[in-house]
Amino acid sequence: MELTKIKKMYKCNNKVKVNHKLNEINGQNVKFAHFNTDSIATLNNIPERQKGEKMSEDIIIKHCSPTLAGIKTGNMFSCSFTDAGEMRDTVRHWNRLLGKKGLRVLPLKFQNDRALVYVYRISHLTRDLKNDFACRLLKERGYETEMPERCIARLVRKMKECGEFPHEIGLFLGYPPEDVNGFIENRARGSKLTGCWKVYGNEEKARMIFAKYKKCTDVYTEKFAEGRSVDRLTVAG
């Protein structure tokens, strides 16, 4: 499992003792906490406090720790740039840094000097899009599922056309296909649980995953505050 890689990474430095916390990420002694869903909004509805955030290391830790740790397919967040040139330079910098670890950084939309940024693991997305249920949902909406890059290109086009997040966007973030389908069919109503996404399938499994993501973010935030860089905190794979 990917989390064993994190343990090995931290063991390389005798000053850092995080085995207990990483065991908690694995699901031990973890309490469930509620989260705001991150997939149903428009770029124009970004909270005011988030509009001024720059794409700095602390913002990436805040929004993408589970993806950095290799336990989630991808995360999305919004941040501000002076102009499109700064956005391109910043994205290029992060792709150089994280690309060697198997991650990719992609601006899905840029509007009013704000960008919606997608950070994802290529191998995880490739795996997720091979799921039969996920493939069916995407093909019904005009996606070519043979290549993840084409799926992302289609997603970007749809976002430009409709101005909102297409509901199938959850499939690009590691959400279970049954929950994405339930969200679409029920028009976001009647979910069993609301956490990182709205749950229509396995509620208990979702609770465990939400808690794991929360604990991972807590651990990464702590290690970043102690001086660990995003590069050193990112698991290869």
N, C-alpha and C positions, 0 to 999 in steps of 0.2 A: 504493500500500500504506500501511497505517496508520502504519508506522514512519517514513515520510517526514514525517508530521505532527510526530512527536517531534523529528526533526532541526530542523525549522523553529522549533519552540517553543524549543529550546535555543539556536538561533542568535540569537534575539532578545537574548540576554545574552552579550556578548563575553567575559565572565569564565569562561564554561563551555565547555569543549571536550570534546564527547563523540562526535564523529563516528566515531572509531575504534571506540569501544565499541558504538555503535549498529550499525556494520557487523558487529561480532561477533554481535550479536543476530540479524542477518539470516542468520547461518549460517557466517560466515567465522571460522576459527581458534577454533572452539568445540569443547570436549571434552564428551562425554556424561557426565552424572552421574546416579546413581540417586536416586530420590525414593520417599517412602512414598505409596502410593495414598491418595486423600482421599475415596473414595466408599463404602467398605465398612466401616461401623462403626455403633455406636449412640451416641446422645448421652450415655449413661451410661458409655461407654468412652473418653471424652476423656482424654488423658494428663494426669497430675497437674500438670505444669508449665504446661499450657495452661488449666487450670480457672480460674486467678485472673487471666487476661489481660482487661484492659478494652478496649473498642472505641475505642482511641486511633489517632492517625495512624500511629504506627509499626507497629501491628498490621495496619492496612489495607495498608500498604506491604509488610509481611512476607508476607501471604497473598494479596493481590489485584493485585500489580504488573502481570502480563500483561493483566488485564482493564482496569486503568487505562490501559495503553498502547494498548489497542485491538487486541491480537493474540490475545485469548482471549474467549470468550463470557461466561464467568462463573467465579467462585470461591466457595467456601464455607469458613467458619471458625466456631469457637465462641469465645465470650467471656462474661465474667461481668458481671452487673448487680446493683445493690443490690436492685432490685425491678422489677416490670413497668412501673411509671411511668418509671423511669430508662431502661429499654430503649426505650420508646416515644419519649421525648424525644430520646434519642441517635439513633435511627433517623430521626426526623423531621429532625434537624439534618443528617445526612449526605445525606438525600434532597434537601434544599434546596441543599446544596453541590454534589452530584454530578449532580443531575437535569438541570441546565442543560448538562451535557456528554453527556447521553444514557444515563446509568447510573441504575440503581434499586437501592435497598437494602431487603431484605425479611427479617424474622425468620421462618424456616420453623418453628421450634419453640422453646418456652420452658419450661424445666423446672428446678426447684431453683436458681433465680436464674442460670441459664445459658441462653444462646440460641445456636441455630444460625443464622448470618446468611448470606444469599445476596446477593452483589453481582454484578450482571449488566448487560450492554449490551442494551437493548431491541431495537435493530436487528439485532444478531448473533443473538439468540435467535429472532427472527422469521424470519430467513434460515435458520437451522438446522432449524427445525421445518417448513420447506417441503420438506426432503429427503424423497423418497418412502420410503426405507428407514426413516428416523426416524419418519415419520408412521405407517407400518405397525406398527412396534414399539409406539408409543404407543396407537394405536387398539385394538390387541389387548389392551391393559391398561386400557381404559375412558376414555381421554383424548379430548377434543374438540380436534382440532389446528388448527381454523380460527383460534383466538385464543390467543396465548401466555399471556394472563392466566388463561384458563380452565384451561390445562394446569398452570400453577403452583398454582392453587387445588386442582386434583385431586391434585397432588403433596403439598401440605400436608395434605390430608385423609388420604391414604394413610399419611403419616408418623405422624399421630396415631393411626391405627387399628392399625398394625403395630408401631410403636415403633422401627423400623429404617429405614435408607435403602432405598427401593425401588431395585432394580438399574438401572432405566431412568433414574435420576437423572443418569447420565453425559451423557445427551442435553441436559441443561440446563446443562452445563459445557463444551460444545464437544467432547466426545469423539466419535470417529468411530462412526457407527452400527454398522459391522461389528464393532468392538471391544466395544461394548455388547452386541450380540447374541451374540458369542462368549463373553463373560463369563456371560451368562444361560444359554446352552445347555450350556456346559461346567462350570457351577457353580463358577466362579472357578479352575478347574484347567486345566493344560496351556497356559498362555499362552506366547507367544514371547519376551515381554519384559515386565518390570514397571517402570513409571516413574510418571508422574502418573496413569496408569491401566494396566490389564493389556491388553497388545496381542495381538490375534489376527489382525489383518490385515497392513497394510504396516509391517513392523518398521523399515525404514530411514527411512521418512518420520517415524515416531513418534520415533525417536532424534533427528532434527533438530528436531522440535517441542519435545521435552523440553529439549534444550540451549538452544533459543531462549527458552523460559520461564525457565530458570535464569539465563541471561545478562541478561534483562530485569530480573529481580528483583535481581540484583547491581547493575546500573546504577542502578535506582531507589533501592535502599538507600543507595548511595553519595551520590546527589544529595540524598536526604532528610537524610542526616547533615550535608551541607554547608549545609542551611537551606532547601531547597525544600519547599514545602507539598504536601499531597496534591492540593489544588485546582490548583496550577500544574503538577503532574506528570501530571494527568489529561488525556488527549487527547479532544477533542470529536468526536462522531460516533456 
